[in-house]
Each structure stands twice: as structure tokens, then as C-alpha cells.
Amino acid sequence: MTIRLYGLKTCDSCRAARRWLDKNGLGYDYLDVRQDGLDAATLNAFFRQADWTSLLNRRSTTWRGLSKSEQQVEDVQGACALILKHPTLLKRPVLTTDKELMVGFKADEYARVLGQS
């Protein structure tokens, strides 16, 4: 199984997810969305597996720094454009496997999906 984790180095939830994966001996590729970027194909794949509203982080510092007009996101295309412009607006972490996509970190959810106890 291929595991990819998308997040930020400075994000506490991303750190917790990485610690959990390491503790459970699960290998994964880590991509820092600020440093490594995020391409449209990857983001569109996320949107096919999860609702765009769950992937757009409206509680972030970046969101609060946007103008009111930039915050007027009403559909997947608007969310995609905004996240591509500001990758830190992606709700984190995003974990993908060959079959699953999980947004945010919950240890019990990771254990269930990844087959760990």
C-alpha cells in the first residue's frame, strides 16, 4: 500500500499524524504543500474523493488574511483555484492510500483504515 501525507512541517496535526505513522512502522511519502507545492491534478483527485468544503481550511491564518471577495468561494472550481494560489488553505493533513483519502488526523480512523491497532 502506498501512503502519502500532505501537510505542513509546522502544523501540529501533521506532526501528530507523522508520529503515529512512524510509531506504527508505516512507510509514507511526505509532501509539504508550502515547500513542495500542490498541482491541479492532485488537488482535483482530492476533490473527487472528498467534499471541497472539507478540504478548504476556513479557520487558518491564511484564510483570515484573504479579502472578503477572495473568501467568496461557492464551488469546487473556486476552492481549487484558491488552494492552488494559497496551498496552506488545504485542510491538513491529507492522507492518501491506493483506495482512501482522509482529511485531518484521528488516530482511531488511521488505525481502522490502515489496519493498525
Summary of the structure (lengths in Angstrom):
residues: 117
radius of gyration: 14.1
end to end distance: 17.0
largest distance: 45.4
contacts: 309
relative contact order: 0.23
helix: 44%
strand: 14%
